[in-house]
Amino acid sequence: MNDAAAPAGTTAATDPPQTAEAAVEIRTDWQADGLPALVRAGAPGTGLAAWLSGHREAVDRLAHEAGAVLFRGFDVTDARGFREALDALSSRVLDYGERSSPRSEVSEGVYTSTEYPADQHILLHNEQSYTDNWPLRIIFFCERAATKGGRTPLADSRRVLAGLRPETVEKFERLGVRYVRNYLPGISLSWQEAFQTEDPAEVEAYCARAGITAEWVDDEQLRTHQVRPTVHRHPVTGERTWFNHAYFFHVSSLPEEVSEGLLAAVEPKDLPYNTYYGDGTLIEPETLDEIRSVLDAGTTGFDWEAGDVLLVENMITAHAREPFEGPRRILAAMADPVGDLVGRTTEGTK
């Protein structure tokens, strides 16, 4: 495929074939911008795992074109049923490594969604784009919908790239983005939680393999930095996408009172997360404003229903979380590491 933005919607000719016995409706027009596509079971008790097993190639094609697919009305009611659907959908379900947010493991490969306070926004991001072996797919399951709010907004990263000024894209492509993290007890994730080990030597070995520079500030504080590309080419579709945490990890993305509180407590070099251009220079405020504006303009959403399963093509679509009220419970899983397709480094995706 060429480097152009995704087409605005799809046509019936691109929809997967439907079968009478499956009683499944497939729609790419239920949302104004076609994101996500909808696959709806027409009969109670329709098995999602079984249906996916018979339609894997068609679902893959639909997911790559639309960027995300919502499966609704199927028989998924708990973590076990969700895991069965995962196994039918993706060849490799992953553990959550190089962590940047708090989650709890519900069962093997199945986690709670990010455990941030209900009154906080989680901004648009592409999962683990700061790593060198990110998941190609993020899959969500709505066990219990919020009584108010709690949507999972989406934005097409191909369209985000197309919406940015060419000079902005050129500078980020030339310099990359530098991610600086400080693992500070009581302020951010500890290095023990982030790397899932109590052994500093294991952390150092992981960082060396992953192209991360690690510095022990003291016995408790670890500082890391890595430089990554901001624009990637999808290894299957060949499309270029805006795939990074340049804005999400920047201190300016936090609510003003939070960023002010952090800067009152620690030096800028000790912030839990911050980003720079790859050469270490500051990202201009107007550039950050531009990225935020383009992300906001491209955001869409839908209301969760209990039993929904959402497949997000991680390199094609960014996701977020709205504040909510009520006992919302969304489970999440990551699948299909990009390294399985293009090797351990990101060179094949630029």
Legacy VTK file of the C-alpha trace (Angstrom):
# vtk DataFile Version 3.0
C-alpha trace
ASCII
DATASET POLYDATA
POINTS 350 float
0.000 0.000 0.000
1.053 3.599 -0.443
1.756 6.199 2.237
-1.614 7.951 1.991
-4.010 8.200 4.910
-6.630 5.520 5.354
-9.663 5.773 3.092
-12.671 7.441 4.671
-14.770 4.359 5.256
-15.079 1.063 3.449
-17.539 -0.446 1.013
-19.515 -3.635 0.909
-16.925 -5.094 -1.431
-14.343 -5.057 1.338
-16.571 -6.612 4.000
-15.891 -10.218 5.017
-18.373 -12.748 3.599
-21.367 -13.594 5.777
-22.994 -16.993 6.125
-26.594 -17.696 6.963
-25.721 -20.277 9.588
-23.494 -17.853 11.438
-26.292 -15.249 11.752
-23.668 -12.541 12.015
-24.024 -8.978 10.745
-20.923 -7.071 9.619
-21.089 -3.303 9.275
-18.501 -0.700 8.427
-20.961 2.214 8.404
-22.488 2.176 11.900
-20.018 4.875 12.967
-19.654 8.007 10.856
-15.941 7.419 10.251
-16.071 3.616 10.190
-14.048 3.198 13.390
-14.501 0.615 14.753
-16.141 -1.778 12.329
-18.983 -3.774 13.920
-19.448 -7.537 13.893
-22.747 -8.367 15.619
-24.131 -11.805 16.457
-27.728 -12.154 15.346
-28.577 -15.133 17.531
-28.170 -15.445 21.320
-25.310 -17.695 22.385
-23.332 -17.434 19.157
-19.820 -18.574 20.029
-17.208 -15.913 19.299
-14.205 -18.243 19.437
-15.836 -20.689 17.021
-16.915 -17.928 14.657
-13.454 -16.358 14.668
-11.849 -19.714 13.928
-13.896 -19.933 10.742
-13.379 -16.323 9.679
-9.814 -15.505 10.766
-8.526 -14.210 7.421
-11.621 -12.096 6.800
-11.419 -10.579 10.292
-7.717 -9.821 9.819
-8.527 -7.999 6.583
-11.365 -6.056 8.176
-9.194 -5.079 11.170
-6.384 -3.822 8.949
-8.769 -1.749 6.833
-10.916 -0.280 9.618
-8.236 -0.160 12.332
-10.448 -1.752 15.000
-13.337 -4.228 15.155
-16.061 -4.424 17.807
-17.605 -7.865 18.363
-21.026 -7.529 19.996
-23.760 -9.941 21.064
-21.594 -13.055 21.246
-21.294 -15.509 24.128
-18.285 -14.000 25.943
-19.215 -13.489 29.608
-15.995 -13.884 31.597
-12.195 -13.976 31.456
-12.167 -17.616 30.385
-14.416 -16.984 27.392
-12.349 -13.923 26.551
-9.160 -15.992 26.559
-10.772 -18.548 24.223
-11.614 -15.742 21.807
-8.039 -14.408 22.061
-6.600 -17.780 21.112
-8.874 -17.935 18.068
-8.004 -14.383 17.074
-4.235 -14.167 17.512
-1.369 -16.597 17.335
0.481 -15.365 20.425
-0.960 -13.736 23.550
1.688 -11.810 25.513
2.611 -11.106 29.091
2.733 -7.434 30.080
6.425 -6.535 30.123
8.338 -3.235 30.372
5.317 -1.857 32.206
4.296 1.779 32.296
0.942 1.545 34.096
-0.556 -0.470 36.962
-2.549 -3.571 35.982
-3.516 -6.806 37.692
-3.288 -10.200 35.998
-6.682 -11.920 35.991
-5.564 -15.096 34.229
-2.683 -16.014 31.949
-2.303 -13.191 29.439
-5.467 -11.402 30.605
-5.167 -8.226 32.667
-7.338 -5.507 34.075
-7.245 -2.340 32.027
-5.051 0.424 33.453
-5.917 0.959 37.091
-6.023 4.750 37.217
-8.610 6.649 39.276
-12.035 6.731 37.640
-12.120 10.526 37.453
-8.991 10.746 35.286
-8.611 10.727 31.522
-6.108 8.352 29.947
-4.962 10.058 26.759
-4.740 8.509 23.318
-1.732 6.253 22.872
-0.492 3.223 20.953
0.305 0.490 23.447
4.005 0.082 24.263
5.173 2.099 21.265
8.176 3.115 23.421
9.471 -0.483 23.360
11.307 -2.296 20.587
8.870 -5.221 20.384
5.366 -3.874 20.815
2.127 -5.884 20.372
0.417 -5.542 17.017
-2.957 -6.062 18.684
-4.688 -4.910 21.856
-7.937 -6.690 22.689
-10.461 -5.488 25.259
-13.428 -7.215 26.883
-16.247 -5.406 28.653
-17.176 -7.501 31.658
-19.161 -4.633 33.179
-19.947 -1.277 31.584
-19.780 1.962 33.554
-23.035 3.613 34.554
-21.731 6.865 33.086
-18.791 7.597 30.784
-15.925 5.128 30.546
-15.732 4.894 26.776
-12.544 3.781 25.042
-12.001 6.519 22.427
-10.102 5.637 19.262
-8.133 7.562 16.630
-6.733 6.322 13.314
-2.941 6.786 13.496
-2.699 6.865 9.691
-4.983 9.898 9.672
-3.095 11.477 12.567
0.112 11.262 10.532
-1.629 12.784 7.515
-3.000 15.605 9.684
0.368 16.777 11.011
2.391 19.433 9.197
5.074 17.933 6.921
7.787 19.890 8.745
6.664 18.435 12.083
6.800 14.905 10.718
10.161 15.508 9.041
11.800 16.721 12.248
10.510 13.800 14.301
11.525 11.324 11.605
15.001 12.831 11.452
15.599 13.015 15.212
13.289 10.397 16.697
11.904 10.733 20.213
13.813 10.243 23.457
11.862 8.679 26.321
13.200 9.396 29.805
11.735 7.476 32.733
12.484 7.590 36.456
11.271 4.735 38.614
10.565 6.518 41.892
9.027 4.732 44.887
5.795 6.443 45.883
5.652 8.604 42.748
5.687 6.208 39.805
5.951 2.503 39.137
8.937 0.964 40.882
11.544 -0.687 38.699
10.600 -3.968 40.358
7.028 -3.685 39.079
7.929 -2.279 35.687
10.421 -5.047 34.903
8.800 -7.782 37.027
11.980 -8.695 38.898
13.768 -7.941 42.167
17.216 -8.378 40.595
19.000 -5.246 39.312
21.206 -7.426 37.124
18.147 -8.746 35.303
16.968 -5.188 34.681
20.373 -4.229 33.287
20.426 -7.277 31.017
16.928 -6.542 29.723
17.821 -2.919 29.031
20.967 -3.919 27.164
18.956 -6.270 24.937
16.248 -3.677 24.304
18.481 -0.723 23.485
17.734 1.112 26.726
20.346 3.092 28.666
19.983 2.390 32.403
21.422 4.545 35.185
21.143 3.800 38.890
20.683 7.168 40.599
20.704 5.419 43.975
19.692 2.053 45.421
15.991 2.747 44.817
15.864 5.087 41.817
16.497 3.855 38.302
16.601 6.259 35.353
16.332 4.958 31.799
16.233 6.500 28.363
15.817 5.180 24.864
15.489 6.781 21.439
12.804 5.368 19.153
11.292 6.252 15.771
8.024 8.211 15.733
6.726 7.040 12.358
6.504 3.363 11.510
5.396 1.280 8.576
2.909 -1.471 9.365
4.583 -4.819 8.613
1.445 -6.275 6.986
-0.299 -3.380 5.244
2.796 -1.306 4.471
1.042 1.888 5.613
2.901 4.598 7.516
1.461 5.554 10.892
2.116 8.028 13.728
3.172 5.449 16.329
4.855 6.766 19.467
4.423 8.122 23.007
5.946 11.535 22.217
2.917 13.451 23.477
1.507 10.872 25.896
4.690 10.692 28.013
5.433 14.426 27.857
4.948 16.239 31.163
2.709 18.813 29.456
0.105 16.115 28.711
-0.727 15.897 32.425
-3.402 18.071 34.040
-1.809 21.374 35.018
-2.179 20.776 38.740
-0.513 17.369 38.430
2.445 18.592 36.385
2.920 21.559 38.725
2.834 19.241 41.730
5.419 16.919 40.219
7.756 19.753 39.295
7.442 21.109 42.831
8.452 17.708 44.208
11.265 16.680 41.830
13.735 18.181 39.380
12.756 17.979 35.679
15.415 15.301 35.146
13.663 13.150 37.797
10.131 13.270 36.356
8.522 9.825 36.144
8.042 10.296 32.383
9.119 12.901 29.904
9.985 13.107 26.226
12.427 15.054 24.079
13.593 14.956 20.509
16.037 12.133 20.001
19.015 14.470 20.311
17.860 15.544 23.775
16.492 18.951 22.770
13.098 20.141 24.010
9.970 19.539 21.953
8.468 22.949 21.200
5.204 23.839 23.010
3.576 24.709 19.680
4.498 21.267 18.314
2.936 19.566 21.324
-0.170 21.724 20.834
-0.303 20.654 17.193
-0.109 16.952 18.060
-2.806 17.334 20.699
-5.074 19.185 18.286
-4.734 16.553 15.569
-5.372 13.754 18.049
-8.444 15.509 19.405
-9.825 16.124 15.926
-9.475 12.457 14.998
-11.045 10.976 18.131
-14.181 8.884 17.972
-15.930 6.622 20.487
-18.754 4.228 21.276
-20.600 3.149 24.414
-19.534 -0.186 25.896
-22.055 -2.995 26.408
-21.412 -5.986 28.651
-19.927 -8.807 26.579
-18.321 -6.560 23.962
-14.899 -7.562 22.654
-12.855 -4.872 20.897
-9.912 -5.721 18.665
-7.569 -2.746 18.162
-4.837 -2.869 15.545
-2.222 -1.186 17.720
-0.031 0.265 14.949
-3.077 1.598 13.100
-5.304 2.860 15.906
-4.607 4.683 19.173
-6.891 4.181 22.172
-7.738 6.110 25.325
-10.086 6.008 28.349
-12.684 8.497 29.471
-13.497 9.170 33.146
-16.400 7.117 34.438
-18.838 6.438 37.222
-19.945 3.036 38.464
-18.239 -0.359 38.695
-16.670 -0.444 35.206
-14.531 -3.533 34.516
-12.689 -3.844 31.221
-10.170 -6.624 30.715
-7.307 -6.327 28.258
-4.757 -8.477 26.484
-1.826 -7.894 24.140
-1.002 -10.163 21.227
1.215 -10.694 18.195
4.603 -9.058 18.940
5.934 -7.139 15.970
9.280 -8.921 16.368
7.667 -12.158 15.237
7.191 -10.573 11.818
10.154 -8.251 11.339
12.826 -9.397 13.750
13.734 -8.091 17.176
14.581 -4.518 16.135
12.312 -1.847 14.686
14.414 -1.336 11.570
11.941 -3.263 9.423
9.038 -0.983 10.363
10.412 2.466 9.615
LINES 1 351
350 0 1 2 3 4 5 6 7 8 9 10 11 12 13 14 15 16 17 18 19 20 21 22 23 24 25 26 27 28 29 30 31 32 33 34 35 36 37 38 39 40 41 42 43 44 45 46 47 48 49 50 51 52 53 54 55 56 57 58 59 60 61 62 63 64 65 66 67 68 69 70 71 72 73 74 75 76 77 78 79 80 81 82 83 84 85 86 87 88 89 90 91 92 93 94 95 96 97 98 99 100 101 102 103 104 105 106 107 108 109 110 111 112 113 114 115 116 117 118 119 120 121 122 123 124 125 126 127 128 129 130 131 132 133 134 135 136 137 138 139 140 141 142 143 144 145 146 147 148 149 150 151 152 153 154 155 156 157 158 159 160 161 162 163 164 165 166 167 168 169 170 171 172 173 174 175 176 177 178 179 180 181 182 183 184 185 186 187 188 189 190 191 192 193 194 195 196 197 198 199 200 201 202 203 204 205 206 207 208 209 210 211 212 213 214 215 216 217 218 219 220 221 222 223 224 225 226 227 228 229 230 231 232 233 234 235 236 237 238 239 240 241 242 243 244 245 246 247 248 249 250 251 252 253 254 255 256 257 258 259 260 261 262 263 264 265 266 267 268 269 270 271 272 273 274 275 276 277 278 279 280 281 282 283 284 285 286 287 288 289 290 291 292 293 294 295 296 297 298 299 300 301 302 303 304 305 306 307 308 309 310 311 312 313 314 315 316 317 318 319 320 321 322 323 324 325 326 327 328 329 330 331 332 333 334 335 336 337 338 339 340 341 342 343 344 345 346 347 348 349
